[in-house]
Structures are given as structure tokens and as C-alpha cells.
Amino acid sequence: MNKPRLLSSHDVVNRVRRLTGIDHIGHAGTLDPLASGVLVICVEQATRIAEYVANGRKTYLATLRIGEETNSYDAESEVIASRPWDAVRREDLESALGTLRGEIDQIPPMYSAVKHHGKSLYKLARRGITIEREARRVSIYSCEITHWGPPLVDLRVVCSGGTYIRTLAHDIGAALGTGAYLAGLVRERSGSFALEDAVSLEQLQEAGSEGWQRYLLPMQAGLGHLPGISVDSVQEARICQGQMVDLPELASADLAYAVNGGGQLFAILRRREVTGLWRPDKVLHV
């Protein structure tokens, strides 16, 4: 789905529930209210694989405002610091981006949905509370300048799931010595789902209660970043019973999905490092 600006991901889910009449709906990969773009909506059984769908690569078009900082690292909160940016050259930004490509450790922002003792960090942040956050390893596969017009610059970022683009904007500002915050964000791709193929809330509403199903895709569509394997009935029975199976065809992978002889997705598998055997990470009803 193409999430519009100014709606939270939860708002979009609630609207889809009302439009479809289905309660069991969720999303894979949160988008902040000020962001727009691809938000993967999971319906009924697909909600059980949302965590795996969310782990796919993401592509973003990010607009940075150089020379200013905010508490939330984006335009949602007030500017708390300003520094001259006139001397920043495109070459300086290229150099800063070079230090942030590849695998990096990223500290989640306080204004995030990460939980601390059961409470979302953003709720604590709004009360003026700041806590230590543990860094997370993320991957920045590419980060390229698409528009240079300081103090606003546009970047196209391809990254792993779980990457905070707001934090990336903040870190770029720190590397430049000027500060920066995320002024705008569009998610262009999430895993195998592209913005040009995304459905809007208006399209869903126009389709009505009888026609919205035409926009549904098979669950495997959300797992294109994982290898898949078709298993026989004996292997299927073992997996459904929680037993491990030997799948040498998947030797180079750590996570995969399994379909049965009828082509139905029925399990997510994880490889045991010690034995190389595969165990069910999640078994789905078929």
C-alpha cells in the first residue's frame, strides 16, 4: 500500500480494517507519520509472517535539512540547534556518506517505537526522559546523492530492514559538523514491493467490500528476499511436527520458506549452525 503523509502506520491499518471488514490485519515495517510510500499490509494468515517480510531490503528517497538539528531527528519536533552550512560542498557530503556505507552500528532514536520495559521510547521522549539505547547492526548497501541544493539535499538509500533513516540523517549531520535532520521521506521499495505497484487507500475504497480482494497477493510475494524450497510429504510432516530436516539445496542460506507439493506456503525454516539441519521457525496452517 502507498501510505500517505500525516497518517501513522496504525492509522492505515485501521482504515483498511474498516474498508475490508476484516479485523485480523497488520503491517510489516513501520513508516513514521511524516513519511509516505510502501507500507506492506498483511491480511489474516499473512500477519504471521510479517516479521520476515519486514526484514527485506528497503529503498528510500530521503530529504535532509543540513545545518539544523531536532530532538526527533526529523521535522516532527522543534529545531534545537543551528549551525552555518554555507561552506558545505557536495564533496564533503560524499565523504561523509562514505563513512556510513556498509555494516554500521546504529543507535535507535528516542522518538521510536522501540520498547523499554514495555513502554515505547517515543512516549518516554515526549515526557523529557532519555535512556541509554543499545546499538543495532544494520547494513547501508548504497547511499547516493540524487539532488544537491543545500541546505536541502536528497539521498537514495538502500538498506537492511530495521534501519532508521532519521538516525542516518542525524549521523550525516554529525559527520559534516553542521547537524542535519530528516525533512522528508518516501519509501520506494520494501523487499519485492515497489511504490509504482502500491495501492492507495482511495483505490481500495473505490474497489468496495466486494472488490478489494483483487489487490491481494500470495504470501510468498512478501518473501522474495528469502530462498524457497518445495518439500515432499514426508518432509512436510516432519516439519509440521517440529522436527529437523536435511535440505542440502539450501546450504548457503540461514532462513528460507517451504512450500508443499500443492505449492502452498506452510513454514518458515531456520538452519542450525552446528548441524546444518533445518528446523521450523514458524509453521503456518494450510
PEDARA-V266531 format. One line per field, one symbol per residue. phi: phi as a letter, one per 30 degrees, with the letter a starting at -180 (. if undefined). psi: psi as a letter, one per 20 degrees, with the letter a starting at -180 (. if undefined). burial: b if it has 16 or more other ideal C-beta (glycine too) atoms within 10 Angstrom, else e. A space follows every 10 residues. Layout:
phi=???
psi=???
burial=???
This chain:
phi=.cdddicddd ddedddeddc icddbbbcjd cdedcbjdbd ccchedddce dddddddbbb cccccdjbbb ddibddbddc abbdbeddce dddedddddc cjdbcbcedd dbdecbhicd edddddcicb bdcddbdbbc daabdcacae dcbcbcccbd djdcdddddd ddddddicia bdcaabddab icccedcdcd dddddddidc cdddcdcdee ddcddcdbbc cddddddddd cicdbcbedc ecccbacbcd ddicdbaccb ddddcidccd daccdb
psi=qoprqjprhh ggghhhghhh jphmqarooq pqhiqrboop pppdhhhijh hhgiirqqpq oppqoqiqqr hijajhrqpi qpqpihiprh hggggghhij qbpqpppqqh mrjpqolipp hhhghijjpp rpqpqqprpo hqoqpipomq ipqpqppprr qipohghggg hghghhjiqq roiqppohqo cjpqhiiqpr hgghghhrii ihhiiqqqhh hikiiqqqqp qrhghggggh jjrqqomhhk hirhqrqpqa hjjppiqpqp pphghirpqp hppqp.
burial=bbbbeebebe ebbebbeebb eeeebbbbbe bbbbbbbbbb bbbeebbbbb ebbbbbbbbb bbbbbbbbbb bbbbbbeeee eeeebeebee eebeebbeee eeebebebbb bbebeeeeee bbebbeeeee eeeeebebeb eebeeeeeeb eebbbbbbbb bebbbbbbbb bbbebbebbb bbbbbbbbbb bbbebeebee beebeebeee ebeeeeeebb ebbeebbebe beeebbeebb eeebbebeeb eeeebbbbbb eeeebbbbbe beeeeeebeb eebbee
